[in-house]
Amino acid sequence: MTEQEQEKRQRVLDPVSRISEIIFGVLMALSFTGALNAATAGRQEVRTMMLTALGCNLAWGLVDAVMYLVATLTERGRNLTLLHRVRSAARPEDAHASIAEALPGRLTEAIGPGGLEHMRSRLTALPEPPARVRLHKDDYAGGVAWKTGLALAAVGGVLVTIIMALGG
């Protein structure tokens, strides 16, 4: 399986990130609508506030999409740099040091020198990587078209409308 195929199989956002984004969106909408007194506000003011809350959430969604693409590109760049450093190392020990530096926490201690050498040999055996990193069609789709996010934004809009109608 190629690296691109593996990346396609990964989730765009993990469940915790999805739920967090939903909660942030609802909180943003409530921060706008909470400033409006539904009992004394006119119809135009309520409409303006709802459009403002929707616009704020759409803008935040756009920021999230761009940041997702930047993070994806950055991670691929770091991985490519690591691969080049491992392949161009003059000695296996230099490659081991590069791999150890990229590993989180105390994982280097857990896998030991044999594990580092195994990683080095597997990395050097990979096919030639691309000259530079780039985003793929699936990355753009993941950054822009979260069907679940759009559906939950609609649910959030309905909830905010109900909350405002009840005087919240």
N, C-alpha and C positions, 0 to 999 in steps of 0.2 A: 504494500500500500504506500503510495507517495505521500509526501508531506502535505500537499494540497488536499488530497483525499482525506487525510486525518483531520485537517483543519475544518473541512466541510462537515465532518461528523460531530464536531464539538458544538455545544450549545452556545448561542450568542451571549446569553446572560444566564448565570446560575440562578436557581430558584430564590435564594436570599436577595440577590441583586434585583430581580424582577419585583419581588414584594416591596423592597425598599423604594424602588422608583415609583411604585403605585402609591405608597404611603406619602412620599414627598410631594407627589402631584396633588393628592387630596389636601394635604396640609397647606400647600401653596394656594389652592383654590379657596380654602377656608380662611386663610389670612386676608384675602381680598374681600370675600363675602362677609366675613365677621365684622368688618369695618362699616358695613351698611346696615342700617336699622330697617328691616323688612317691613315693620309696622308703619313707619312714617315715610318710607321711600316711595317715590313715584315709579310708574311702570318703566319709563325711560331710564331712570337711574339703575333699576334692577337689571335691565337689559344691558346697559353699559358695563355694569360690574361683572355680569356673567361673561360678556365678550372679553373683558379684560382678563378675567381668570383663565378663560380658554386660551387666549393669546399668550399669557405667561407660561402656561403648561406646554403649548406648542413650541414656544421659543426654548424652553428648557429641554424639550425632547430633541430639538435640533442641536443644541449644545451637547447633549448626551451622545447623539449619533456621531458628531464630529470627534468628540473625545474618544469614543470607541474605536473609530478608524485610526486616530493618532496612536492610541495604545497598541492596537494590532500591528501597525507599521513599526512602532518602536520595538515591540517584542521580537518581531521577525528580524529586525536589524541587529538586535543584541545577539540573537541566536546565530545569525550569519557571521557576525564578528567573532563569536566564540568558536565556531567551526573553523574559520580561517586561522585563528590563533592556534588551535589544536593541531591543525594540519601542517602549519608552517613552523611548529616548534622544533628547535634544533635537537632537543633531547626529550625523551619520554617524560622525564621529571618536570620539564617546563610545561608540557601539555597537561600533566596531572595538576599542576598548580593553577592553570587556567580553568580547568574543570572544577576544581575544589572551590575556587573563588566564585563561580557561578551557582554553586549549590547552596540551598538555604540551610540555615541553622547548623546543627551538628551532624548533618547527613554525611559529610566527608568522613568523619570519624566512624560512623556506622558502616559505611561500605568498605573502608580501608583501602590500602594500596592496590590490592587485587581488583577491587571494584573500579577504581580510577583507571587502571590499565585496561580493563575490559571496555570501559566507556571510550577510552582513547582509541583502541583498536576498532571498535564499531564505528566511531565517527570518521576515522580515516578511511574506512572501507565504503562509506556512502558514496553515491554518484556525485559528480561535480555539481556544486550548488549554483544557483543563478548568480550573475555578477552583482545584482542589486536586488533589494527587496521591493515588492510592489503589492498593491491591494488587488484582490480578485473580485469577480462579480458577486460572489457570495458574501464577501465582506461588506460591500455596499448595501446589499439586501439586508444583511444583519444590522447594519447601522441605521437603516431608514425604515424598513418595513416590518416592524414587530407587530404582527397581527394581534397577538395577545395584548400588547400595550395599547393598541388602538381600541380594542374592545373594552378593556378595563378603563380607559379614559372616558369612554361613553358611559360606562356604569358610574364612574366618579362624578360625571356631569349630572346624571340623574340624581345621585345621592345629594349633591350640593343643592340642587333645585328643591328637593324634598326638605332638606334641613332649613333652607331659607324660607320656604313656605310655612314651616312650623315655627318660625321666629328665631331660629338659631343663628 
